Amino acid sequence: MTRPGRARVALLLTVVTAALLTACTGTDTDQARADATATTQPTPAPTSSPTPGSPPPPSPTASPTPSTAAEIAEAVAKWYTYGGETAVVTLVKEARNAESARPREAFDLVILDFGGLTDALSTARLMGSIPDPKTQTAWAAAIEHLDGAVRQVSNSVPKDGRTIQSPQETGQMLRGWSTFDEGIKSLKAAQALLNRRFGLKPSVDPWEAEQSPSGG
């Protein structure tokens, strides 16, 4: 029985399970649910009028946005220390795992498993923005491209029981892996910026770490 989130796939000859398809569409459902929640505005509670002559209540003080180089460096270091490093390393690891199952030639039967990468992308989003615009641009692009690649490649799998991909489906799969390559470039750029601009790098380079035979 195929593990949820996996499918045996060849570039032209494909054996697919519904588990992969439902795993990929779940992200859309969760996002739609989150969007619906975000658009629901709470009913404001009634407020009482201030007593004549009483001083107005103090206004809440917003957290200052880091502006100087020292403030930005401190904020980025905190982001990295409190989960950012783990998010970066995990995303690199899972992207490498996913890429190891990439078809190299026609009829190359492989295992596509995007479950770990999807989880790593969710964790990366939970970390919020990196408090440095240039680094954040690369980080956000990596997340966007890798997420798009998962959708494109997964949606290229035949959904009607066919074992042969159509030319359109094959083209979509190739475009998905091209999008994946863009995500890898942006991910490497974000990690390089964290190192070059702020001296932040993991103790073990996740790009050089040896992968297990199963890709884990």
Salt bridges, closest charged atoms under 4 A:
ASP28 OD1 - ARG151 NH1 2.12
ASP30 OD1 - ARG33 NH1 3.61
GLU74 OE2 - LYS78 NZ 3.69
GLU99 OE2 - ARG102 NH1 3.69
GLU99 OE2 - ARG104 NH2 3.18
ASP113 OD2 - ARG3 NH2 2.89
ASP113 OD2 - ARG6 NE 2.86
ASP132 OD1 - ARG197 NH2 3.03
ASP147 OD1 - ARG125 NH2 3.22
ASP147 OD2 - ARG151 NE 3.04
ASP160 OD1 - ARG162 NE 2.92
GLU169 OE2 - ARG162 NH2 2.59
ASP181 OD1 - ARG102 NH1 2.78
GLU182 OE2 - LYS185 NZ 3.63
